[in-house]
Amino acid sequence: MSTKWLFRLLSFGVFGVLTVADVFFFRKNLPVFLGVLGVIFIEAILLLVLYRRLVKPHMAMLIGMDLIREQDFSSRLRRSKSRETNRIIDTFNRMIAEQRKERVVAQEKNHFLELLLEASAQGVIILNFDEQISSINRVGAQLLGVENSADIIGKTFAQINTEFAAVLSSLQQGNEQVVRTFGHSLYRCMRSSFVDRGFSRPFILIEEMTHELMRIEKESYERIIRMMAHEVNNSMSGISVTLGVVAEVLEKSNLPETADVLQAVQASSERSRRMAAFIANLAAVVRIPLPTLSEVSLSKLLRSVDAFSRIECRNRNIDLVLSLPQNDITLRADGIQMEQALNNIVKNAYESIGQNGEIKISVTENPLTISVADNGPGISPSVREKLFTPFFTTKSTGQGVGLTLIREVLLNHHFRFSLSTSEGWTTFSIYCQAENSKFA
């Protein structure tokens, strides 16, 4: 029973007893009757004062508790005529005002942190106490290969079937690990924690290192190649001229004893020509200009690549299959550079097969992806880690220029790419960003 009803019952009881007593003395003793009537009047005034001083403050406290329970920090209690009640009401209103102010500040800070996390170039993944993902920003979701971050909220890394998720699940508290994804991208992952309600909650920061490392790497090999090209070209030009003159003299002499010398001179001249071509190939990678972007028909681009490679594939008894989308797609890119990169990708595919195989060139939409797949011998995991290292090659006579050129062209276009082997097919995939393409 509430305090209000208890006070009412008490008042009714007191007034009832006094009224019965007053009625009893009405006829027998008029002075006593008047005295009891005065007591009833005084008692009514005292009960009214007591109600204002005790019950109304109590009721104000109950109303305030209801407002707090309902998380209503916008309402205020109205002041009354009671000084004691007003003290409670004023204290409550000040507390509510402070709570509302702190809540607004907290909401603004949380909103700012959410915007900061979304705008951050780092991937941020916050876990709950059960190692489930409770919050993740846009970059973190992209790294896990998820378009909608809401799809993985409440899941553990073990429930997300991606290579990157498997690496993050094995990351220990306080540890850092460098992870390579998509064949060329490098990320530094760090696991730490913060205190939430007295308990330690883990979170993971993922920082991209690709562009900075590649910039340093490119500056290093460009400097070396320029120095090599300068020194070798200066030397080889003089050597080639000298060998040519010696070869002409030996040919005109037509002496039997100089035949072996002439062959050696001719072999040295050919070797010099190959060295000059080798240096020229390296210098070509350094001289790749930034792409000149324009509207390029993807179907026309891939048909050109198909026509360029079809004769070589036919000579090797390799089926070259080109699958184009029904609706043409306009790609914003440098058509010449993209054609050169795609020709190199197809060339690597048929050289990997050797003889008797199949190459498939295809396009998928949403997201736009260009794929070149071959059923050659495939790529081992150890080789895959080094594939996009500048000038790395698995061919005995190769220079590693092809993949380096492909990498530079695609990175300059801001296209992600990967090269992997699965179920007997090795696939080079180019992931074209949505802002760089449009459907016709």
N, C-alpha and C positions, 0 to 999 in steps of 0.2 A: 504494500500500500504506500502511495506517495506521501510526502511530507505535507503537501497541500491538503489532502483529504484527512490526514491525521489532525491537522489544525482545525479543520471544519468540524470533525466529530467532537473534538475537545470543546470547541466553542458552543456547539449545540448542546453538549452535555451540561456545561456550566450554566448556560442560559435556561435550559429546561428545569434544572434544580431550583434556580433562583425564581423562575416564573411560578413553579408549583408552590414554592414557599410563600411567594407574594400573594398568590390567590388565596392561600389558606388564611393569611392575616388580613385580608381585605375587609371582612365584616367584624372580625373579633377585635382587632387592634389597628386602628387607622394610622397612628404614628409609626408603628413597626412596618406597616405596609409601605408608607412613604419612604421610610429608611431603606427597605429592601429595593424599592424602585430606584432610589438613588444609587445603591450599590450596583444594580444592573446597568445603569447608565454609565457609571464610572468603569465597570468591567468591560463594556462595549468599547469605550475609548481606549482602554489599555490593550485589549485584544487587537484593535485596529493598529495601534502603534507597534505592537509586537509582530504583527503580520508584515508590516512594512520593514521592520528592522531585521527580522529573521527569515521569514518565508520568501519574501520577494528577492533578497540577495541569493538565497538558495535556488530559486527558480531561474534567476539570471545565470547562475553558474551552470545549471543544467542545459539551458538554451545554448550557452557558449560551448559546452562540451559537444552538443549535437552538431554545431557548426564546424568544430574541429574534426569531428568524426567524418563528416561529409566533405572534408577538404574545401570548405567554403571560406576563403580568406577575403572575400570582397564585401561581406556583410558586417554591420556593426550593431552593437546593442544600443538601444535608446535610453538616455538618462532619465531618471525618475526624480521624485521630490525628496526621496530619502538620501541623506548624506552617506550613510553606511553602504546603501546599495550603489550609489554613484561611485564610491571608491572602488568597489569590485568591478563595475561596468567600465570605468576609466582604465583600470589596470588591464582588463581583458581587451579593450579596444586598442590600447597601445601594443599589447602582445600580438594581436591580430595584424596590426599595421606593420610591425617588425617582421612577422612571418611572411606577410605578403611581399614586403620589400626583398627579403632574403630569397623568397621563391622566384621572384622576377629576375633577380640577379643570377640565381642558379640556372634558370631557364635560358637566359641570355648567354651565359658562359657555355652551357651545354650546346646551344645552337651554334655558337662560335667554334667550339671544338669539333662539332660535326662538319661544319663547312671547311674547317682547317684540314680535317682528315680526308675529306673528299677531294680537296684541292692539292693535297700532298702528293709529291712524286714518289713517296715511299708507300709500300704496302703495309697496312696495319691490320692485324687480326687479333681480336680480344677473345679469350676463352673463358668459360665459366669453370666452376670447381670440378665439373665432371669431364673436363677436356673437350667440351663441345663449343663450337663457334657461336658466340653470342653477339658479336659485332664485327663487321669487315668493311673496309672502304673499297672504292671502285678499283684501284690499282691491285689490291689484294685479290679481289674476285677475278680480275683479268688473268692474273698469274696462275690462279687455280683452274683457269679454263671455264669459268662460269659466267654467263651473260647476266643473270639476275641473282644478285647476292642473297635475296630472300630464299632462294632454293637450297642454300647450304646452311642457313641459320639453324642451330640445334643439332648439327651433324658433327661427328668427329672426323679427323683427317683420314682415318682408316675407311670411312664410308664414302670418301671422294676418290674416285678411281682415276687419279692423274699422277704422273711422275713427280711433279712438284709437291703434291700433297704428301706423298710417301716420304719425301725428304724432310718436310716440316714435322711429320709425326715422330721422326727419330731424333729431332733436335732436343737436346737436354737443356735444363735451366742454366742460364748464364753462359751458354756456349754460342760461338759464332761459326758459321759454315758458308763457304762460297759454293753456289749452285750454278751449273750451266744448263740453260734451257734453250729450246728451239735451235740447238746446234751452234749458236754463236753468242747468245746473251748470257751475261754473268750477273749474279745477284748475291749480295751478302745478307745472310739471314741471322738474326740475333733473337734469342728468347730471353725475356726478363719477366718481372712481375711487379704488381703494385698492390697496396693494401686496400681491401674492400670489406667493410663491416668487420674489421679485425682479422680477416683471413687474406692469405696471399693468392691473388688471381694472376694467371700467366697471360702474357701477350707476346706477339711476334712482330718484329720490324723487318721489312724486306727492302733493301736499298739496291737500286740498279747501279752497276759499275761498268756496264758495257761501253757506253759512249766515251767515258773518260779514259778507260783503258785502251779502247781502239784509237782514240785520238793520239795518245802517247805512242802507241804501237806504230801507227801510221807515220807520225813525225819521224820516228826512229828509222823505219825501213826506207822512207823517202830520202832521208839524208844519206843513208848508206848507198842506195841505188844511184843517186845523182853523182856521188863521189866515184863509185865504180864505173858508171857510164862514161864519166869524163876521162878517167885514167885509161880505161880499156879502149875506148874509141880513139883516143889520141895515139895509143900504142899500136892498136890493130890497123889503123889506117896506114901508118908507115910500114908495118910488117907486110900488109897485103900488097902494097905497091912494090916493095922490094922482092917479094916472092914472085910476083907477076913478071918482073924484069928478069929474074934468074931463070924462071920457067921458059921464057921466050929465048934466052941465050942458049939454054940447054937443048931446046927443040931445034934451033938453027944449026947447032954444032953437029947434031945427028951422030954423035960418037957412041959406040956400044957401051963403053965403060961408064957413060953418064946416064944410062937408062934407069938404073936404080935410084940415082940421085934425083932424077926428074920426077919419078913416082913419089919420092919422099917430099919433094917441093910441092907437087900438086896436092898431096894429102894434107900438108901443112896449110896450104892455101884454102882448101875446103874446110879445114878445122877452124881457120880464122874467120871464114864466112859464117860458120855455125855459131862461133862465139859472138860475133857481131849481132846475129839474129837473136841470140839468147839475151844479150844486153838490151836489145831493142824491145823484146817482149816484156822485160822487167820495167823498162822505162815507160812502156805504154800504160802500165797499171798506175804509175805515179802521175801520169798526165791525164787521167780520166777527169773530164770537166764536170762541173755540177750540171744536173739535168735541166734541159730547157723544156718545161712542161707545156703540153698542148693537148687538145682533145684527140685521142687515138682510138680507132675502132679495134676492139679486142679481137673480133673474128678475123679482120684483115691482118692483124699482127700475127696471129697464130697460123693462119694460112700461109703467110710468108715463111714462117719458121718451118712449117711442114714441107713446103716446096724445096727449101734449101737443103733439108736433111733426107728427103725421100730417096734420092738416087743412092746415097751412101748406105742407107738402110737396106735398099734392094740388093746392092752388091754383097751385103753381109747376110742376106736371107732373113732380115728382121722385119716383122710387120709393124708399120707405123700407123697407129689408129688415132685420128683426130676427132674429138667429140666437142661440138660447139653448142652453146645454148640457143634456143629457138629465137629469142629476142637478142639483138645485138647489144653489146655493152660498151659504152664509151668510157675509156680509162684516161684519166689525166696523168700523163707520164711523158717521158722522153722516148719517142717511138724507136729511134735508132739505137739508143742504149739498151732498152728493154729487149729489142730483137737480138742484139748481140749477146745479152745475158742468156736469153732463152735458147739461142743456138748453141751456146757453150753447155747448157744443161743437157740438151738432147745429145750433143756430141759425147759428153761424159757417159750418158746412158748407153749409147750403142758401142762405145769403146769398152765399157764394163761387160756388156753381153759378149762381145766378140763376134760370134756367129750363131745364127738360128735362135731367135727370140722374139720378144714383142715389146713395143713401147707404146704407152697410152698418154696422149695429151688431152686433158679435160679441164672444164671450168665448172665450178659450183658457185651458187649464189647464196647470199645471206648466211655467213659473210662471204664476200667475193674471194675465191681462191683459185689460183692457177696451179695445176698439178701435172708433173711429168713422172710417170711410173714405168719401171722396167722390171722384167723378171730375170735379171742377171744374178750373179753370185751373192749379191747383197753386201752390207757393210757391217763389220764387227763392232761391238760396243767400244773397244779400245781405239779403233780408227775413227769412229764417229766423233769422239771427244776432240780429235785434232784436225778434223776436216777443214774447218774454216780458219785455221791458223794460217797466216800469210805464207804462201809458197810451199805449203805442205802438199805432198803428192804420194800416191801409192804406186805410181807407174815407174818402171825402171828408167825410162827415158823422159819422164815428165818434169816440168818445172814448177808445177803448182800455181801457174799464172791464171788458169781458167777459173778455178773456184775463187781466187782472190779477186779477179775482175767481177765475177758474179756478186760477191759479197759487197764490194764497193758500190756497184750500181744499185743494188736493192736497198742498201742502207741510205744512200743518197736520196732515194725515193721514199724513205721511211716505211718500207714494206718489211714486215716480219717474214721469216722463212725458216724452213726446217728440212732436214734430210734424214730419213730413217728407213729401216727395213722391217717389214711385218708380213707374215704369211706368204713368203716367197716373192714379195714385191718391194722394190726400193723406190720410194716416192720423194721427189723434191717438190715441196709445197710453198707457194708464194701467197702470203695473206695480204691482200690489198686493202688498205684502210678505206672505210666508207666515205670519208670526206674527199678521197682521191678518185672516186669513180661514181658513175651514175648510170642508170638503166635507160636505154633508148625506148 
